Amino acid sequence: MRALVFALLWGLSLSALADAIPTRIAINYSIRSGAFEGEANDTLEIKLEDGTHSYAISSATRALGLLALAQSGDILRDSVGTITEQGLQPSRFFDQRPDKLPRVSTFDWEKGLLTINNRGSEQQKPLPIGTQDRLSFLYCFAFSPPPGDGPLEVYETDGRTLKLVHYVVDKETLKTPIGELETIVLTKQLQGDDKLVRKIWLASAYYMLPVRIMSTESDLLLDYMVTRISSGAASGLRLEIELLP
């Protein structure tokens, strides 16, 4: 039934889709890296003001147990912007690590300019159409057509630089604490001296939300697995997925 609802929603325009998706979605993840563990909590909020849909995504990652010895304190990220007919259009990305200055990317779409402030060191770059930040990319397919077969290319910023990233698209049935899910899998292709692994599983039955993520953080390969998804009401719909491991 959820997959059918999702397919029907894709018959809507993107603005109508933004109305149909719950206005607040929270996702909880467990994190594993060998014997280490942690947790992450993401929140997606959608607002409509003066006919314009905006979004705000926040993410907090916390180390637990032995992992806390290698990575103390929370990693905080947020992405804010608007929802257009082309999907998410970030206006600002923020990445804060414990005891360090933040990394901030500011998107000026009118001037076609991206300003990256990497802990006090600022640079400006031309802003390609469709550019996403590290956080918005995880959620952009909830507001744009799902990736098809073949390679996917997207410009991404992580608050340090701007890169054209290549992904291979595949499909996989994924076993999770909230059930077995049909997913579309995006695997980053490493090029040159790039060692930052990234692999994303998007659940087709749940608005293409990320239900598993493998990502390099501070030289550790972290595996994020969804443990719970909860949501609020929007346009008469309520997505009931208060599911516990």
Backbone hydrogen bonds, N-H to C=O, Kabsch-Sander energy under -0.5 kcal/mol:
donor,donor_aa,acceptor,acceptor_aa,energy
5,V,1,M,-2.5
6,F,2,R,-2.4
7,A,3,A,-2.3
8,L,4,L,-2.4
9,L,5,V,-2.2
10,W,6,F,-1.2
11,G,8,L,-1.8
12,L,9,L,-2.1
17,L,13,S,-2.6
18,A,14,L,-2.1
19,D,15,S,-1.2
20,A,16,A,-1.7
21,I,17,L,-2.3
23,T,233,A,-0.7
25,I,44,L,-2.7
26,A,230,S,-3.1
27,I,42,D,-2.6
28,N,228,R,-2.7
29,Y,40,A,-2.9
30,S,225,M,-2.7
31,I,38,G,-2.5
32,R,223,D,-1.7
33,S,36,F,-2.0
36,F,33,S,-2.1
37,E,64,L,-0.9
38,G,31,I,-1.8
39,E,62,R,-2.7
40,A,29,Y,-2.0
41,N,60,A,-2.3
42,D,27,I,-2.9
43,T,58,S,-2.5
44,L,25,I,-3.0
45,E,56,A,-2.5
46,I,23,T,-2.6
47,K,54,S,-2.4
49,E,52,T,-2.5
52,T,49,E,-2.0
53,H,83,I,-0.5
54,S,47,K,-2.7
55,Y,81,G,-2.4
56,A,45,E,-2.0
57,I,79,S,-3.1
58,S,43,T,-2.3
59,S,77,R,-2.7
60,A,41,N,-1.9
61,T,75,I,-2.4
62,R,39,E,-3.3
63,A,73,G,-0.5
64,L,37,E,-2.6
67,L,64,L,-1.4
68,A,65,G,-0.8
69,L,66,L,-1.3
70,A,66,L,-0.8
70,A,67,L,-0.6
71,Q,67,L,-2.2
75,I,61,T,-2.4
76,L,74,D,-0.6
76,L,96,Q,-2.5
77,R,59,S,-2.6
78,D,94,F,-2.0
79,S,57,I,-2.4
80,V,92,R,-2.1
81,G,55,Y,-1.8
82,T,89,Q,-2.1
83,I,53,H,-2.6
84,T,82,T,-0.6
84,T,87,G,-3.0
87,G,84,T,-1.3
89,Q,82,T,-2.8
91,S,80,V,-3.4
92,R,80,V,-1.8
93,F,105,S,-2.6
94,F,78,D,-2.6
95,D,103,R,-2.5
96,Q,76,L,-3.3
100,K,97,R,-1.6
103,R,95,D,-2.8
104,V,117,N,-2.4
105,S,93,F,-2.5
106,T,115,T,-2.9
107,F,91,S,-2.2
108,D,106,T,-0.6
108,D,113,L,-2.8
109,W,107,F,-0.8
112,G,108,D,-1.1
113,L,108,D,-2.4
114,L,125,K,-3.2
115,T,106,T,-2.7
115,T,113,L,-0.5
116,I,114,L,-0.6
116,I,123,Q,-3.0
117,N,104,V,-3.4
117,N,115,T,-0.6
118,N,116,I,-0.7
118,N,121,S,-2.9
119,R,102,P,-1.4
119,R,117,N,-1.2
121,S,118,N,-1.3
122,E,120,G,-0.7
123,Q,116,I,-2.2
125,K,114,L,-2.6
127,L,112,G,-2.3
131,T,128,P,-1.6
132,Q,155,Y,-2.7
134,R,157,T,-1.7
137,F,133,D,-2.1
138,L,135,L,-0.8
139,Y,135,L,-0.6
139,Y,136,S,-1.0
140,C,136,S,-1.1
142,A,139,Y,-1.7
143,F,140,C,-1.5
152,L,167,Y,-2.7
154,V,165,V,-2.1
156,E,163,K,-2.8
157,T,132,Q,-1.5
158,D,161,T,-1.0
163,K,156,E,-2.6
165,V,154,V,-3.1
165,V,163,K,-0.7
167,Y,152,L,-3.3
168,V,187,T,-2.4
169,V,150,G,-0.5
170,D,185,V,-2.3
172,E,183,T,-2.2
174,L,172,E,-0.7
174,L,181,L,-3.4
176,T,174,L,-0.5
176,T,179,G,-1.3
179,G,176,T,-1.8
181,L,174,L,-3.1
183,T,172,E,-2.5
183,T,181,L,-0.5
184,I,202,L,-2.3
185,V,170,D,-3.0
186,L,200,I,-2.9
187,T,168,V,-2.4
187,T,185,V,-0.6
188,K,186,L,-0.6
188,K,198,R,-2.9
189,Q,166,H,-3.1
190,L,188,K,-0.6
194,D,191,Q,-2.0
197,V,195,K,-1.2
199,K,214,M,-2.4
200,I,186,L,-2.6
201,W,212,R,-2.8
202,L,184,I,-2.9
202,L,200,I,-0.6
203,A,209,L,-2.7
204,S,182,E,-1.8
204,S,202,L,-0.7
205,A,182,E,-0.5
206,Y,203,A,-1.2
208,M,203,A,-1.6
209,L,203,A,-0.7
209,L,206,Y,-1.8
211,V,201,W,-2.6
211,V,209,L,-0.6
212,R,201,W,-1.1
213,I,224,Y,-2.1
214,M,199,K,-2.8
215,S,213,I,-0.5
215,S,222,L,-2.4
216,T,197,V,-1.8
217,E,220,L,-3.2
220,L,217,E,-2.2
222,L,215,S,-3.0
222,L,220,L,-0.9
223,D,32,R,-2.5
224,Y,213,I,-3.7
224,Y,222,L,-0.6
225,M,30,S,-2.7
225,M,223,D,-0.5
226,V,211,V,-2.7
227,T,28,N,-3.0
228,R,28,N,-1.3
229,I,241,I,-1.1
230,S,26,A,-2.5
232,G,24,R,-2.3
234,A,237,L,-2.2
237,L,234,A,-2.4
239,L,232,G,-0.5
240,E,238,R,-0.9
241,I,239,L,-1.2
243,L,229,I,-0.6
243,L,241,I,-2.2
